[in-house]
Amino acid sequence: MSEQDPTLVRNQRSLRSSSGRIWLVVGAVLGAICAAILLLQMRNSVVHAWVGALVVAALYLAMVVVRLSVRPLRVRLAVLAALLAAMAAWTIAWLLVIIAVAV
């Protein structure tokens, strides 16, 4: 398969030509939702809820730093996508930890 094959997942416009601003907007929305979900778990474990929300905030901060500092466009967009996915994955995994601690 060639690099320009339209069926490849990595051949998306948002991973080839975006400035990265939209990734920050989507990251802020997802980060707010994830942090809110984790902070709603304070009734189960205050410490775990805050740790989870702070990691989400750190992942978003990492997105901002990458957007402002990484220069090769493809690398920047790939890292922003990975950080966005990590934010969602972290929230799901940490919710499972909070549930396990609460039981």
C-alpha positions as CSV (number, residue, x, y, z in Angstrom):
1,M,0.0,0.0,0.0
2,S,1.3,3.4,-0.9
3,E,1.5,6.4,1.4
4,Q,-1.3,8.1,-0.4
5,D,-3.7,5.2,-0.2
6,P,-7.1,6.8,0.8
7,T,-8.1,3.7,2.8
8,L,-5.3,4.1,5.3
9,V,-6.4,5.4,8.7
10,R,-3.3,7.7,8.9
11,N,-4.3,9.4,5.6
12,Q,-6.8,11.8,7.1
13,R,-6.8,15.5,6.4
14,S,-6.8,16.3,10.1
15,L,-3.5,14.3,10.4
16,R,-1.9,15.9,7.4
17,S,-2.8,19.6,7.1
18,S,-4.4,20.8,10.3
19,S,-2.7,23.7,12.3
20,G,-3.4,21.8,15.5
21,R,-5.9,24.4,16.8
22,I,-8.9,22.1,16.4
23,W,-7.1,19.4,18.3
24,L,-6.7,21.9,21.2
25,V,-10.4,22.8,21.1
26,V,-11.5,19.1,21.0
27,G,-8.9,18.4,23.7
28,A,-10.4,21.1,25.9
29,V,-13.9,19.8,25.5
30,L,-12.9,16.2,26.1
31,G,-10.6,17.3,29.0
32,A,-13.5,19.2,30.7
33,I,-15.8,16.2,30.3
34,C,-13.2,13.7,31.6
35,A,-12.3,15.9,34.6
36,A,-15.9,16.5,35.5
37,I,-16.6,12.8,35.4
38,L,-13.6,12.0,37.6
39,L,-14.4,14.8,40.0
40,L,-18.0,13.5,40.3
41,Q,-16.4,10.4,41.8
42,M,-15.2,12.3,44.9
43,R,-18.0,10.6,46.9
44,N,-16.0,7.3,46.4
45,S,-12.5,8.6,46.8
46,V,-11.5,12.2,47.0
47,V,-7.7,11.5,46.5
48,H,-8.3,9.3,43.5
49,A,-10.7,11.7,41.9
50,W,-8.3,14.6,42.2
51,V,-5.4,12.6,41.0
52,G,-7.3,11.5,37.9
53,A,-8.5,15.1,37.2
54,L,-4.9,16.4,37.6
55,V,-3.6,13.8,35.1
56,V,-6.2,14.9,32.6
57,A,-5.2,18.5,33.1
58,A,-1.5,17.5,32.6
59,L,-2.3,15.7,29.4
60,Y,-4.1,18.8,28.1
61,L,-1.2,21.0,29.1
62,A,1.1,18.6,27.2
63,M,-1.2,19.1,24.1
64,V,-0.7,22.8,24.4
65,V,3.1,22.5,24.7
66,V,3.2,20.1,21.7
67,R,1.1,22.5,19.7
68,L,3.4,25.4,20.4
69,S,6.8,23.7,20.2
70,V,6.8,20.7,17.9
71,R,7.6,21.8,14.3
72,P,7.3,18.9,11.9
73,L,3.6,19.1,11.1
74,R,2.9,15.4,10.8
75,V,4.7,14.6,14.1
76,R,2.9,17.4,15.9
77,L,-0.5,16.2,14.7
78,A,0.3,12.5,15.5
79,V,1.4,13.5,19.0
80,L,-1.7,15.6,19.5
81,A,-3.9,12.7,18.4
82,A,-2.1,10.3,20.7
83,L,-2.5,12.7,23.7
84,L,-6.2,13.1,23.0
85,A,-6.6,9.3,22.9
86,A,-4.5,9.0,26.1
87,M,-6.8,11.4,27.9
88,A,-9.8,9.3,27.1
89,A,-8.0,6.0,27.9
90,W,-6.7,7.4,31.2
91,T,-10.2,8.5,32.3
92,I,-11.7,5.1,31.6
93,A,-8.8,3.2,33.3
94,W,-8.8,5.5,36.3
95,L,-12.6,5.2,36.7
96,L,-12.1,1.4,36.9
97,V,-9.5,2.0,39.6
98,I,-11.9,4.3,41.6
99,I,-14.7,1.7,41.2
100,A,-12.4,-1.1,42.4
101,V,-11.3,1.0,45.4
102,A,-14.8,1.8,46.3
103,V,-16.0,-1.9,46.3
